[in-house]
Amino acid sequence: MTTPPATTTPVTSVTPVTSVLVSLKLSLLRNGLRQSAGRRAAYIASVAVSLLFAALQLLGLVALRGNAHAATLCVLLVGLLALGWAVMPLFFPSGDETLDPTRLVMLPLRPRPLVRALLVASLVGIGPLFTLCLAAGATVALAHGAAAALTGVVATALALLLCVALARAVAAANIRLLTSRKGRDLAVLSGLVIAVGAQVVNFGAQKLGSSGLGTLDPAADVVRWIPPAAALGAVDSVSGGAYGTAAAQLALSAAALLALLALWQRSLTRLMTTPDGSTLAAAEPDKGTSRASGALGALLPPGRTGTVMERSLRYVWRDPKTKAAWVTSLAIGLIVPLFNALQGTGSVYFACFAAGMLGILMYNQFGQDTSAFWMVAMTISSTRDAYVELRGRALALLLITLPYATLVTVLTTALLGDWAALPEVLGLSFALLGAMLATGAWSSARFPYSIPQEGYKNVAPGQAGLAWISILGGMVAAALLCAPVLALAIWLHASGASSWSWVLLPLGAAYGAVVTELGTRLAAPRVARRLPEILTAVSKG
C-alpha cells in the first residue's frame, strides 16, 4: 500500500499595506491627470507655482539666519501653516481622494496598520513638500551649532508629521459632516475664507510694515509652546543653550503627535464599526418645519408676493450656491469699508460698496432655480404675474440688504468719525441699491444662465459670456442710473452747500424705490414672453 503524496499549500506573499496605499495614491494622481489636458495643465501650473514659492520661501528663511527676530517669524509661520493643515480638509474635502477613509471600510484592514499606511501615503504630494521646505528653512535660520542642527533634523520631521496627522485626524473626525449636504455647503464657502484671509493678511502686513517684527514677539512666546511650532522653538532653545526648555518642547511635540495618531485611530475605528446614521436622520419626521414656515409666512405680505419672498429666502438658507453667494457678498461688503477705515486710508463713501455687492445678487435671479424654474414658469400666465414674481424677489433681497447696508454705513462712519456725511452716504447707497435691483431684474430676463449645483463653478460651460454681459453690463447701467443722485451730491459740495447734503437721504431712498419699480415693470413683459428661453438657459447646469 502506497502512501499518497502529501499536498502542499502554496504560500502567498502578503504585500504590506503601506506600499499598497502609496501605490494607490500615485495611481489616483496619475489617472486624474489623464482625464483631460486642462486638468493636467492646471496641475502642472500649480506644482510649478508651489515649488517656486517654496523655493523662494526657503531662501528667504535662510537669509534670516542671524536676525534678531528670526525665531519669532519662523515660529509664527509654522503655526500658521499648521492652522492651514487643520482647516484644509474642512473647506477642500475633495482635494485629496484619500482623505475619505470610509472608502476603505469594506476591506479587511485594522485601524493601527491603516493609520501607519495612510500617514506614509499622506507624505506624497505638494503640500507635504511645501511644509518640508518651510520647516527646513526655519531650521537653517534657527540652528547655531551641531546640537541645534541635530535637533533641527528631529524638529523638521516632527513638524511635517504633525501637520499631516493633524489634517488626517480632522478629516476622519468630520468625514460624516464633510460628505453631507452641510459639508458641501461648507466647502462652497471656501472662497469666502480665502477672501477674508487675504484681507487679514494684507491688514497684518501693513501693520508690520509700520511697526516692525518686534510687535510679534509676545505672540511668538506663546506659539512656541504649541505644536508643531514647539518643535522649531526647540531648535532656537538649543541654539541659546536652554537644553531643558528644548527637551520640554520636543517632548510636547512628540506627545501631540501620539495624541493625534490615537485620535485618528479612534475615529477610524468608529467609522469602520458603526453604521452611517445620515439616512436614519433623514427618515425622521421633520420637526418644527411647518411651524417655522407658518411663522415666516405670517410676517410676509399675502398672496403671490409673500410666497415668492418666502421661496427666495429659503433659497438663501438651503441652496449651497445661493448661500455661498450671500455670505460672500455680506462678508466682503463689510470687510472692504471697515478694513480701509481701520487702516486710516478709507473714506465714508466706501460704505456704498456693501450696497453694490448685495445688489449684484439680483442678477440672474432665475439661474438659482435651475431646471426647477419650470414650476415657476407654469404659474406665470401674464405680464402681471411676471411683475409680481420679480417684485417678490426684489423685496426678499431688500429685506436683508437694506438693514445691512445701513449697518455697514453706520459702522464705517463711526470708525472715521464723519457723522455729518452719514445721511448723504445712506442716500447714495439706497440709490445705488435701487439701480442695481432695476438693472438686475432686466438682466435676469435678458441674460439668464445656469448655475451648476455640483462643483465650484458658478456658470455652466458655454455660458461664461452671458454671465459677464449680465453682471458687468448691469453694473455699468446701474452706475449710469445713479448719475443724477451722484451729480447732485457733487454739486452740493462744489457749490459750498454741503450743509444741505442731508437731503440726499430722502431723495436717494425715493429715487431707488422709483427706479426699482420701473425696472421690474420694464422687465416683466420680457420675462412673460421668454419663459421657454429662460427655462432652457437655466437648465444647462
Secondary structure, DSSP 8 states (H G I E B T S, - for coil): ----------------HHHHHHHHHHHHHHHHHTS-HHHHHHHHHHHHHHHHHHHHHHHHHHHTTT-TTHHHHHHHHHHHHHHHHHHHHHH-GGG-GGG-GGGGTTS---HHHHHHHHHHHHTSSHHHHHHHHHHHHHHHHH--SHHHHHHHHHHHHHHHHHHHHHHHHHHHHTHHHHTSHHHHHHHHTHHHHHHHHHHHHHHHHHHHHHH-GGGGHHHHHHHTTSTTHHHHHHHHHHHTT-HHHHHHHHHHHHHHHHHHHHHHHHHHHHHHHS--THHHHHHS---SHHHHHHHHHHHS-SHHHHHHHHHHHHHHHH-HHHHHHHHHHHHHHHHHHHHHHHTT---GGGGHHHHHHHHGGGTTTTGGGGGGHHHHHHT--SHHHHHHHHHHHHHHHHHHHHHHHHHHHHHHHHHHT-GGGHHHHHHHHHHHHHHHHHHHHHHHHHS-----SSSS-SS-TT-HHHHHIIIIIHHHHHHHHTHHHHHHHHHHHHTT-GGGGGGHHHHHHHHHHHHHHHHHHHHHHHHHH-HHHHHHHHT--
